[in-house]
């Protein structure tokens, strides 16, 4: 019985474990990205926390290093800036020797109706969410191609790429629609290199970013999450861990034959 359990554990570790893998997670200083970094590290990967805020990134790296010394590195990164992305990729390789997994999580979601939206508002959201995903994806895929042993790229999109959830997110929704098509096109181009490219589409997830979106109006966060939760088939909003579990699966050996796909993780919100 014990021998059988050991065999099952070894099988699962091989399928879902990430020992000896190196992951770069953008936007991992808070929210969903933080949850993803914790799950990938928990599965054995070394993790680069690439966030705009070095302080936030360093706090997450400290947490991961406390659990497994020297397994995490925080790098200040602006995903919308080509030089910053190149520097992060270079420093990740200097520190850990390779990059096997990229998670494009960094994203912004300011709200402005189209009638009041300036060109600057529009451009900033595209720059972070779509250009940033492209810059990181290209840099990581070229490194993975050079390494010659495949790789995993997971883009965090949104259910808003399929259906607008509220007024004021036109620039955001368009950027995430672009992320979905970039995901499919990149999957097509890098398949021969055994690099899979997939996207996860979260529904409403309670994060620091959502709290910031609703700050200024007392009780707005609770109201927003309560109303989304009530409209969700499973009766609650999501957690960063709900999304991290999807990413962990797509990053694993178990997902080796899945590419170019968009995985909705929304508690059934879209079918409700
Ligand atoms: P969050 O709590 O605001 O976390 C996002 C992180 O990305 C922050 O640490 C932020 O740093 C960082 N970031 C922002 N701009 C960046 C840049 N240019 N370069 C590098 N890092 C940058 O947001 P979240 O709710 O976890 O969202 C994470 C991702 O999930 C986003 O792509 C979002 O669109 C997507 N998503 C979220 C939800 C949701 O309900 N929460 C739903 C669907 C999709 P600063 O704090 O310093 O700005």
Boltz pocket constraint, residues with backbone or C-beta under 6 A from the ligand:
constraints:
  - pocket:
      binder: B
      contacts: [[A, 26], [A, 27], [A, 28], [A, 29], [A, 30], [A, 31], [A, 32], [A, 33], [A, 50], [A, 51], [A, 52], [A, 53], [A, 56], [A, 77], [A, 78], [A, 79], [A, 80], [A, 104], [A, 105], [A, 106], [A, 107], [A, 108], [A, 109], [A, 128], [A, 132], [A, 156], [A, 157], [A, 158], [A, 159], [A, 201], [A, 202], [A, 203], [A, 204], [A, 205], [A, 206], [A, 207], [A, 208], [A, 209], [A, 210]]
      max_distance: 6.0
